[in-house]
Amino acid sequence: MAITITPAAAEHVRNFLEKRGKGVGVRFGVRTSGCSGMAYVLEFVDEADAADVVFEDHGVKVFVDPKSLVYIDGTELDFGREGLNEGFIFNNPNVKDACGCGESFNV
């Protein structure tokens, strides 16, 4: 089981944590939502939960709760810019289908 993060995403997380002045990494998970069933959740972590599975890549810690891990195992977190838009990109090999707007998926 593994979650990886690209150098671009790692740099974005590090820069944000530095500007924020606190934090130990980023929490990555899923929640029930949207027309396809699940949506990604990404938030900054100030303190790890005891049950978290922790992955570290390019100097950034990614915290994942065990329930989410079964849906996102093998996912690569990337960060990209397209025109005026920028954001995280989730390259999840488990996705079978996604909604047209890209907000939700199912496995």
N, C-alpha and C positions, 0 to 999 in steps of 0.2 A: 504494500500500500504506500502511495506517495502522492504528494501535492508538490508541484514545482512552480517556480516563479521566474519570469524572464528578467534579464538585467534592467530593461526599461521599467517594468512594474516594480522591481525592488528599489530602483532609484526614486520612483514616485513615492513609495511608502516611506522610505528613509527621509526624504525631503519634507513630507507632511508631518512625520513624527517630530522632526527637528523644529519645524515652525510651531507645532502644537506645544512643544516643551515637555512632553511626557509620552509614555507609551512604550510597550515592549514588543509590539508587532501588530499583526492584523488577524482578525477572526474571519474565517471563511466557512459558510454553511449554506443550508437551504431551508426554505419554509414553504408550506403549502400556499399556493397563490396562483393567480392568473388563469388563463383559459387552457393551458396545457398541463397544469398540475403543480409545478414547483417553480420557485424563483430563487435566485442566488441572493445571499445576504453577505455583505462585506462591511466590517466595522473595525475600528481601531481598538486595541486591547491595552488596558492599563495594568491589569492583573489577570494571570492565567487561572482558569478553573481546574480543579484537581482532575477532572475526567477528560480534559482536552488531550488530543493527540497533537504533538508539536512537530512540525517540519521546518527545516531551516535551509534556505537556498539563497545564494548571493548576499549573505549577511542579514537576511530578513526572516523573522520567525512567523510562521503561519500556524494559527491555532484552529483546530477543527474538532467539533464535538463528534463523538462516536456514531451518533444516529445519522448525521449528515454524511459521514465519510463513505458509507456504502453507495451514495449517489454521486459523489464527486471524486472518488478514488481515480487517480491517474490524470486529474485535471491540471492544466498549465494555466497559471494566471499571467496575463500579458497586459500591457498598457499601450494604447495607441491613440493617435490623433488623425482625424480625417476632416479637413477643412477647419471649421470653427469648433467642431466637436472633439472631445477627448474623453477617454474613460477606460475602465478595465474591460478586458476581453477574456472570456472563459472558454478555453479549448478543452471541452469535456468529452472524452471518448465514449462515455456511457449514454449520451443523449441519443434517443431514438427519434424524437420529433420535437419541434419547437413552434411556438405561435408565430404568426406573421410579424408581430411587432418586436419579437426577440426578447420579451420580458419574462417568458416562462418556458418550461421544457418538461418533457417526461422521459423516463428511462425504461 
